[in-house]
């Protein structure tokens, strides 16, 4: 490469980088010989894009320096919790503490047509065994109907859901391997529901929603994983750092 062309290419790349970084990009664009409407378009559209990207990276970077999310529960003697909204229960047959973190075993009662929507987990496998009724299991875009005694599983990163397929109550045994935050998630979720603080799958306090997603390590299908996962993890850790989990202690301590 010619020594004269190197500075020219370096200058070109610096100009491109300055345009990508909005604050310096505005100065670069308005100093240039671009048409007025292009300058105006960049200024108007670039601002919200820059603010969204800046906010996202600020949250993720800040969260990276915070302590890990605490998914443990206290020494609770109540093995069964009840969701007062539908009067259905969850029983912690084996907790993570009892198995040394090897697995969790939870018996979940599903109200008629109740359950959850598509989601996936990164670090654990779920096994589903129907104890009573019929349960529809979604798995990577397909669906299967399980009857009493039948079992299926969702491996790490498998998109899945489970729902009661009938108007009668159903019971599902869920095994999490290795143990994760299922017990804490259910205790907090049922507690918030019973106190009227969680309705239509949304919490009144947005930080509590971030904690629930973080405890369960649940990720949703509508956002790319490379964007969604760091954001949820960071928001959950920030919520914990802010002390937003303190009002939830009564549910799991």
RODO-2510 file (C-alpha; in nm, 4 decimals, decimal comma):
residues 253
     n   res          X          Y          Z
     1     x     0,0000     0,0000     0,0000
     2     x     0,1247     0,3456    -0,0889
     3     x     0,2250     0,5591     0,2094
     4     x     0,0150     0,8443     0,0681
     5     x    -0,3041     0,6370     0,0519
     6     x    -0,2813     0,5132     0,4128
     7     x    -0,3707     0,8491     0,5727
     8     x    -0,6561     0,8888     0,3233
     9     x    -0,8050     0,5486     0,4139
    10     x    -0,7579     0,6143     0,7863
    11     x    -0,9337     0,9479     0,7497
    12     x    -1,2217     0,7804     0,5669
    13     x    -1,2694     0,5206     0,8413
    14     x    -1,2519     0,7858     1,1126
    15     x    -1,5254     0,9781     0,9346
    16     x    -1,7421     0,6647     0,9134
    17     x    -1,6918     0,5923     1,2847
    18     x    -1,7723     0,9514     1,3756
    19     x    -2,1014     0,9272     1,1860
    20     x    -2,1901     0,6042     1,3682
    21     x    -2,1374     0,7803     1,7013
    22     x    -2,4287     1,0223     1,6920
    23     x    -2,2926     1,3245     1,8871
    24     x    -1,9842     1,3547     1,6647
    25     x    -2,1862     1,2361     1,3668
    26     x    -2,4125     1,5392     1,3823
    27     x    -2,1116     1,7695     1,3639
    28     x    -1,9542     1,5669     1,0809
    29     x    -2,2748     1,5519     0,8759
    30     x    -2,3579     1,9213     0,9098
    31     x    -2,0025     2,0205     0,8186
    32     x    -2,0157     1,8050     0,5072
    33     x    -2,1583     1,8794     0,1641
    34     x    -2,4648     1,6566     0,1978
    35     x    -2,8086     1,7761     0,0962
    36     x    -3,0015     1,9598     0,3655
    37     x    -3,2797     1,6982     0,3866
    38     x    -3,0218     1,4199     0,4422
    39     x    -2,8634     1,6164     0,7256
    40     x    -3,2037     1,6775     0,8814
    41     x    -3,3065     1,3135     0,8386
    42     x    -2,9881     1,1905     1,0084
    43     x    -3,0337     1,4386     1,2945
    44     x    -3,3992     1,3494     1,3593
    45     x    -3,3804     0,9707     1,3165
    46     x    -3,0317     0,9280     1,4608
    47     x    -3,1170     1,0782     1,8002
    48     x    -3,3747     0,8179     1,9192
    49     x    -3,1638     0,5354     1,7728
    50     x    -2,8568     0,6611     1,9578
    51     x    -3,0493     0,7035     2,2845
    52     x    -3,1901     0,3484     2,2657
    53     x    -2,8501     0,1936     2,1860
    54     x    -2,6717     0,4043     2,4477
    55     x    -2,9284     0,3089     2,7126
    56     x    -2,9063    -0,0592     2,6213
    57     x    -2,5268    -0,0778     2,6383
    58     x    -2,5190     0,1315     2,9566
    59     x    -2,7586    -0,1105     3,1295
    60     x    -2,5737    -0,4214     3,0113
    61     x    -2,2276    -0,2891     3,0999
    62     x    -2,3407    -0,1636     3,4420
    63     x    -2,5115    -0,4970     3,5144
    64     x    -2,1931    -0,6854     3,4271
    65     x    -2,0180    -0,5331     3,7303
    66     x    -2,2943    -0,6200     3,9783
    67     x    -2,3059    -0,9322     4,2010
    68     x    -2,4755    -1,2435     4,0567
    69     x    -2,8507    -1,2764     4,0943
    70     x    -2,9468    -1,4685     4,4098
    71     x    -3,1871    -1,7507     4,3149
    72     x    -3,1854    -1,9226     4,6555
    73     x    -3,4702    -1,9345     4,9060
    74     x    -3,4710    -1,9424     5,2835
    75     x    -3,5246    -2,2477     5,5016
    76     x    -3,8968    -2,2714     5,4348
    77     x    -4,1058    -2,5431     5,5957
    78     x    -4,4156    -2,4753     5,3836
    79     x    -4,3832    -2,7181     5,0947
    80     x    -4,7106    -2,6204     4,9257
    81     x    -4,8107    -2,2721     4,8138
    82     x    -5,1526    -2,1696     4,6829
    83     x    -5,2380    -1,9195     4,4126
    84     x    -5,5459    -1,7534     4,5559
    85     x    -5,6600    -1,6127     4,2206
    86     x    -5,7512    -1,9549     4,0851
    87     x    -5,7134    -2,1550     4,4073
    88     x    -5,4521    -2,3891     4,2592
    89     x    -5,1258    -2,4982     4,4172
    90     x    -4,7600    -2,5862     4,3668
    91     x    -4,5796    -2,8380     4,5894
    92     x    -4,2013    -2,8470     4,6174
    93     x    -4,1443    -3,2224     4,6264
    94     x    -3,7662    -3,1828     4,6210
    95     x    -3,5910    -2,8485     4,6539
    96     x    -3,2517    -2,7629     4,5126
    97     x    -3,1147    -2,7459     4,8670
    98     x    -3,2349    -3,1015     4,9379
    99     x    -3,0676    -3,2424     4,6254
   100     x    -2,7461    -3,0444     4,6590
   101     x    -2,8324    -2,8463     4,3470
   102     x    -2,8660    -3,1599     4,1310
   103     x    -3,2314    -3,0972     4,0477
   104     x    -3,5631    -2,9471     4,1600
   105     x    -3,8911    -3,1385     4,1563
   106     x    -4,2156    -2,9419     4,1638
   107     x    -4,5743    -3,0625     4,1382
   108     x    -4,7804    -2,7919     3,9704
   109     x    -5,1579    -2,7786     3,9634
   110     x    -5,2926    -2,6178     3,6458
   111     x    -5,6253    -2,4397     3,6375
   112     x    -5,8562    -2,5107     3,3399
   113     x    -5,6713    -2,4035     3,0232
   114     x    -5,4031    -2,2449     3,2427
   115     x    -5,0285    -2,2587     3,1882
   116     x    -4,7606    -2,0438     3,0299
   117     x    -4,6550    -1,9178     2,6862
   118     x    -4,3570    -1,9853     2,4603
   119     x    -4,0200    -1,9331     2,6306
   120     x    -3,6792    -2,0974     2,6694
   121     x    -3,4030    -2,1409     2,9268
   122     x    -3,0259    -2,1387     2,8812
   123     x    -2,8830    -2,3427     3,1673
   124     x    -3,1216    -2,6249     3,2611
   125     x    -3,3369    -2,9057     3,1223
   126     x    -3,7059    -2,9456     3,2080
   127     x    -3,8911    -3,2786     3,2211
   128     x    -4,2717    -3,2831     3,2305
   129     x    -4,4790    -3,5757     3,3593
   130     x    -4,8593    -3,5571     3,3666
   131     x    -5,0016    -3,6769     3,6985
   132     x    -5,3641    -3,5933     3,6281
   133     x    -5,5661    -3,4683     3,3303
   134     x    -5,4322    -3,3748     2,9877
   135     x    -5,1530    -3,1248     2,9273
   136     x    -5,0494    -2,9681     2,5982
   137     x    -4,6731    -2,9254     2,5627
   138     x    -4,5246    -2,6967     2,2996
   139     x    -4,1762    -2,7837     2,1786
   140     x    -3,9807    -2,5905     1,9149
   141     x    -4,2894    -2,4929     1,7166
   142     x    -4,4813    -2,8208     1,7467
   143     x    -4,7330    -2,9349     2,0059
   144     x    -4,8026    -3,2687     2,1740
   145     x    -5,0883    -3,3746     2,4012
   146     x    -4,9803    -3,5733     2,7066
   147     x    -5,2105    -3,7946     2,9135
   148     x    -5,1649    -3,9208     3,2678
   149     x    -4,8309    -4,0979     3,3126
   150     x    -4,6743    -3,9640     2,9907
   151     x    -4,3487    -3,7675     2,9923
   152     x    -4,1572    -3,5317     2,7657
   153     x    -3,8727    -3,2850     2,8061
   154     x    -3,7363    -2,9512     2,6911
   155     x    -3,3590    -2,9308     2,6582
   156     x    -3,1540    -2,6158     2,7062
   157     x    -3,2568    -2,3401     2,4633
   158     x    -3,5596    -2,5371     2,3405
   159     x    -3,8590    -2,3082     2,2894
   160     x    -4,1512    -2,4586     2,4847
   161     x    -4,4679    -2,4071     2,6859
   162     x    -4,7166    -2,6138     2,8848
   163     x    -5,0919    -2,5650     2,9208
   164     x    -5,3868    -2,7513     3,0641
   165     x    -5,5680    -2,8822     2,7566
   166     x    -5,9101    -2,9206     2,9218
   167     x    -6,1675    -2,7443     3,1368
   168     x    -6,0753    -2,9719     3,4281
   169     x    -5,7821    -2,9310     3,6618
   170     x    -5,4553    -3,0989     3,5711
   171     x    -5,1401    -3,1813     3,7643
   172     x    -4,7917    -3,1716     3,6171
   173     x    -4,4649    -3,2873     3,7720
   174     x    -4,1771    -3,0655     3,6586
   175     x    -3,8144    -3,1674     3,7073
   176     x    -3,5420    -2,9054     3,6607
   177     x    -3,1868    -3,0322     3,6027
   178     x    -2,9689    -2,8858     3,7456
   179     x    -3,1620    -2,6958     4,0125
   180     x    -3,2264    -2,3366     3,9127
   181     x    -3,4658    -2,0710     4,0426
   182     x    -3,8039    -2,2387     3,9880
   183     x    -3,8970    -2,2525     4,3568
   184     x    -3,8108    -1,8879     4,4117
   185     x    -3,9947    -1,7876     4,0942
   186     x    -4,3149    -1,9658     4,1970
   187     x    -4,3046    -1,8417     4,5551
   188     x    -4,2619    -1,4819     4,4414
   189     x    -4,5148    -1,5064     4,1564
   190     x    -4,7867    -1,6661     4,3741
   191     x    -4,7195    -1,4156     4,6513
   192     x    -4,7513    -1,1198     4,4164
   193     x    -5,0708    -1,2629     4,2654
   194     x    -5,2243    -1,3164     4,6098
   195     x    -5,1403    -0,9571     4,7036
   196     x    -5,2876    -0,8210     4,3795
   197     x    -4,9478    -0,7087     4,2516
   198     x    -4,9306    -0,9380     3,9485
   199     x    -5,2175    -0,9443     3,6992
   200     x    -5,2373    -1,0605     3,3371
   201     x    -4,8773    -1,1852     3,3616
   202     x    -4,7438    -0,8356     3,4427
   203     x    -4,6300    -0,6982     3,7767
   204     x    -4,7261    -0,3539     3,9027
   205     x    -4,3601    -0,2911     3,9778
   206     x    -4,1540    -0,3348     3,6561
   207     x    -3,8458    -0,4259     3,8613
   208     x    -4,0335    -0,7244     4,0032
   209     x    -4,0984    -0,8435     3,6467
   210     x    -3,7267    -0,8235     3,5748
   211     x    -3,6550    -1,0260     3,8892
   212     x    -3,9100    -1,2947     3,7986
   213     x    -3,7592    -1,3342     3,4512
   214     x    -3,4132    -1,3406     3,6042
   215     x    -3,4988    -1,5955     3,8750
   216     x    -3,6532    -1,8323     3,6197
   217     x    -3,3949    -1,7561     3,3489
   218     x    -3,6873    -1,7258     3,1078
   219     x    -3,6391    -1,5715     2,7649
   220     x    -3,9124    -1,4941     2,5153
   221     x    -3,9432    -1,5552     2,1395
   222     x    -4,0037    -1,2028     2,0142
   223     x    -3,6528    -1,0607     2,0673
   224     x    -3,3145    -1,1852     1,9384
   225     x    -3,1277    -1,3839     2,2049
   226     x    -2,8090    -1,1782     2,1717
   227     x    -3,0070    -0,8656     2,2694
   228     x    -3,2626    -1,0111     2,5093
   229     x    -3,0476    -1,2321     2,7324
   230     x    -2,7894    -0,9702     2,8406
   231     x    -3,0680    -0,7147     2,8925
   232     x    -3,2868    -0,9376     3,1147
   233     x    -2,9875    -1,0549     3,3174
   234     x    -2,8640    -0,6981     3,3667
   235     x    -3,2078    -0,5599     3,4615
   236     x    -3,2598    -0,8393     3,7165
   237     x    -2,9208    -0,7714     3,8765
   238     x    -2,9876    -0,3965     3,8793
   239     x    -3,3243    -0,4600     4,0484
   240     x    -3,1455    -0,6649     4,3150
   241     x    -2,8792    -0,3931     4,3533
   242     x    -3,1551    -0,1336     4,3990
   243     x    -3,3056    -0,3460     4,6772
   244     x    -3,6285    -0,4075     4,4852
   245     x    -3,6191    -0,7703     4,6037
   246     x    -3,6486    -0,6684     4,9704
   247     x    -4,0238    -0,6274     4,9442
   248     x    -4,0357    -0,9883     4,8155
   249     x    -3,8527    -1,1408     5,1126
   250     x    -4,1778    -1,2352     5,2841
   251     x    -4,2544    -1,4728     4,9977
   252     x    -3,9326    -1,6770     5,0023
   253     x    -3,7175    -1,6009     5,3107
***
